[in-house]
Amino acid sequence: MSIVGDKLRELRTARNMTQAELADRLNITKSTVSAYENGARLPSYDVLIRAARLFRTSTDNLLGYTNRDFMDVTGLSAKQRTEIWNIVRTYQRHNVLYQAAMEEDGLRQQLAAQGLLEEGEVPEE
């Protein structure tokens, strides 16, 4: 697998898009999308740029140079952009605290025993 292929698959499936739908949107064939996702081929510059625009991300993200996503806030007021920023920061802080809590000895087991962890989060014994 390739980084580009993995990222394309991740972005495509996150949007409940089939390979055929992605192919149509990028003006390529379904077999080409499959080849990208399986690491058999790499997209041309043109296709890479179209995919970045489609998924509203950067080509650096698709190439694996960064894992930052970007959100187009064009047309939003300064107040609306600030509110979105505050929501993002709240989730980021939550994730840091959650990860730290999950690393605490015994806490995962206690939460799992109380049914407070989702299935994928239940610790292996």
N, C-alpha and C positions, 0 to 999 in steps of 0.2 A: 504494500500500500504506500501511497505517497501522501505527503502533507496536504498538497493541493486537493487530491482526490478525497482524502478524509474530510477536509474542511467543506468541500462542495457537498458531500453526502450529508454531513451534519447540518449545514444550512438548508439543504433541500428538504430533508426529513423533518426538521423543526418547523417547516412551513407546510407540512403535509403535501408536498409536491412529488409527483412521480418523476422518474427519469424522462419519460416521454414529454411531460409538461415542461421540465427544465430545458430539454432539447429544443422544444418549440420556442420557448422564450429567448433562448440563446441563438436560434437559427442554425442549429447543428442537428445531427442525428442522435437517436436514442443510444445506438451502439457506441457513439463517440462519448456520450456522457458516461456510459458504463465503463469504457476504457479509461477515462479520467479517474473515476471513482476506484477502479481496481489497480490503478498505478501503471497501466500498460502504456498510457500516453499522457503527455502534458498539454494543457491548452495553449493555444497561440496567445500572443499579447492581446490581440483583438478580443478573443473570447474571454480572456482573464478580465479585461476591463469591463466587458458587458456583464460578466458574472458579478463583479464588484458593485456595479451600478444596480443590478437587479436585487442583490441582497443587502444593499446599502451598507457596504463595508469597504475596507481599503484593499488594494491589491497586496499590500504588505500582510494583511491578515490572512488572505487566501494563500499566500506563499509561506505562511508560518513564521514570519519575522516578528509579528506582534499578535497578541491575543485580545487586543482591544477592539471592541465594537463601537461603532459610531451611530448616533441617532440624529436624523435631520430634524432640526427644530425651527426650520425656516417658517416664518409666518406667525410664530408665537411671540407673545409680548415678553418683556423682560421679567415680569412677575411670573408668568407661566414657565419660563425657562428656569427661574430660580426654584419654583415648586418641584419641577422634574428633577433638578439637581439634588434637592433635599431628599426626595424619595430614593434616588439612586444611592446617595450617601448612607441613608438609613439601612437599606438592604445590604450594602457593603459592610457596614459595622455589624449588622446582625450575623452575616456569614462568618466574619472573623470570630465573633463571640461564640457562635454555634460550633465552629471547628475546634476552638479551644476547649469548649465544654465536652465535646465528643472525645477529646484526647485525655480527659480526666479519667483516672483509673476508677472503674466501677460505675461511672455515671451512665455509660452506654447500656450496661446490663440492667441498671435500675429503670431507665427509661423504656427499654425493651420489655421488661417484665410488666410495666404498667401500660403497655400498648401505646406508648407515646412516640415511637419511631415508626417511620414508614417501612415497608417490607425490605427495600434495598438497603436500609440503614441498620437493620438488625445485625448485631455482631455475630461472627462465626464462633463456634465453641470448639 
